[in-house]
Amino acid sequence: AQVNGNLTALINSRLPKKVQGLLLLIGQKAQKEGYKAYAIGGFVRDLLLGVENLDIDIVVEENAISFAEKLVKYIGGNLKTYPNFGTATLTLKDGSKIDFATARMEFYPFPAALPEVEETTIKHDLYRRDFTINTLGFKLNSPVFGDFLDFFNGKKDLEDGIIRVLYNLSFVEDPTRILRAIRFEARYGFKIEEQTLAFMENAINNNMLEQVKVSRMADELKLMLVEKTGLASFKRAMDLGIIDKIFGEIEDKKGLLKGMEISNNLLAMCKDKGIPIDEPFLIYLRTILAYCSEGVRNKFLKGMNLEKNNYDDLVYFLTEYQGILEKLIDPKFYSPSQLVSMLERFSNDSLIALTAISGSNLVKKRVFLYLEELSKISVEIKGEDLLELGLKPGPIFSEIIQNVKKEKLDGNIANKEEEILWVKSRYLPKLKDGELTDERY
Ligand code: ATP
């Protein structure tokens, strides 16, 4: 049977009341307006697994955009449509999102041997998906609400913990599925099915990954690395030769793996200590790119559509990190103020990456001394305090503040009172001697 049972009981027991109501409303509206709507994909997979996932994906026959436009009038929220893709995203007042996609039949190979059934369109749509465990769905239309769709034995694979593609050329057609496979494998503790693994290795060896646009590759890589099991996936990707294909042959594989492990640990440490991090994925990426050739670095930097500040920060990191590391691993070098003047030019993300790449405890100690303590030290006196001391405003003010900061970092000054005393002892004699009336000031 193509429709195995009904999921209403499961929906009622596992999904929040609000989501249940929403699904029912969508089904009522679809029925009334003459559309067919289905909940599909990761949402249904995780519903069966009992894993929380409220990213609702809905496929609509025949037109998701016109349906979503009718629905938004009925239930409210903010709709964004993408006519080129036949998709729409509805953001509800509580911030939750529902994605609508028009069921697609075109472009994808479909075995003629499979008997045609009533649900031809949705079946074709599900067939073009990545793995059987992601082809599960249920009907939303009110008279058949909850009717389960499992055309490709996804439920059995879900129960057996198996990642399986739907057709032989799946990885050739879309090589990003290679990363998706190992991401789901690690996330759920599943196994990539033997034949699927062979297809995958075949696609890897035939250089299919090199055909993918850098930006798509980076998107999939990000999804993989920011998972809780991202590091395990990365190791698996190294073992399967995937990382070498994406980033060019990595010479120091051990070094890279170590760097990724440390990045992972440091990210957890930053979270613990409340040290702000901008973009964990870009920490991993810095670490990877540090082990790549110049050419690969440029290809990624240019191809990733990074925001300008991220782009600049990555370029700065890659040109500067080695020089800074040389200094940081020198046990003789530095006073706290010197450390700050070196490190304050780097973002926190860059500092974490360079600590990971160094693998050095001394570097770690110094970077965290900076992140946790030194970067928080600031000068308390202001321009008005200097005026009160009788100093004349001008470039001298910022010089004084700079010098106070240096003394404070190096532990010679502790608080505002001492700041003022220090300025008095250091600058007031000069004032008296007429030095500060020098026209430079
Ligand atoms: P997650 O739990 O990580 O969000 P998901 O399964 O919801 O996983 P999405 O990336 O949100 O994954 O994709 C939604 C659905 O679209 C998937 O369930 C899958 O069926 C399909 N899909 C996504 N990417 C691909 C792809 N590259 N090839 C085929 N199908 C895909």
Boltz pocket constraint, residues with backbone or C-beta under 6 A from the ligand:
constraints:
  - pocket:
      binder: B
      contacts: [[A, 40], [A, 41], [A, 42], [A, 43], [A, 53], [A, 55], [A, 57], [A, 128], [A, 129], [A, 130], [A, 131], [A, 134], [A, 135], [A, 174], [A, 176], [A, 177], [A, 180]]
      max_distance: 6.0
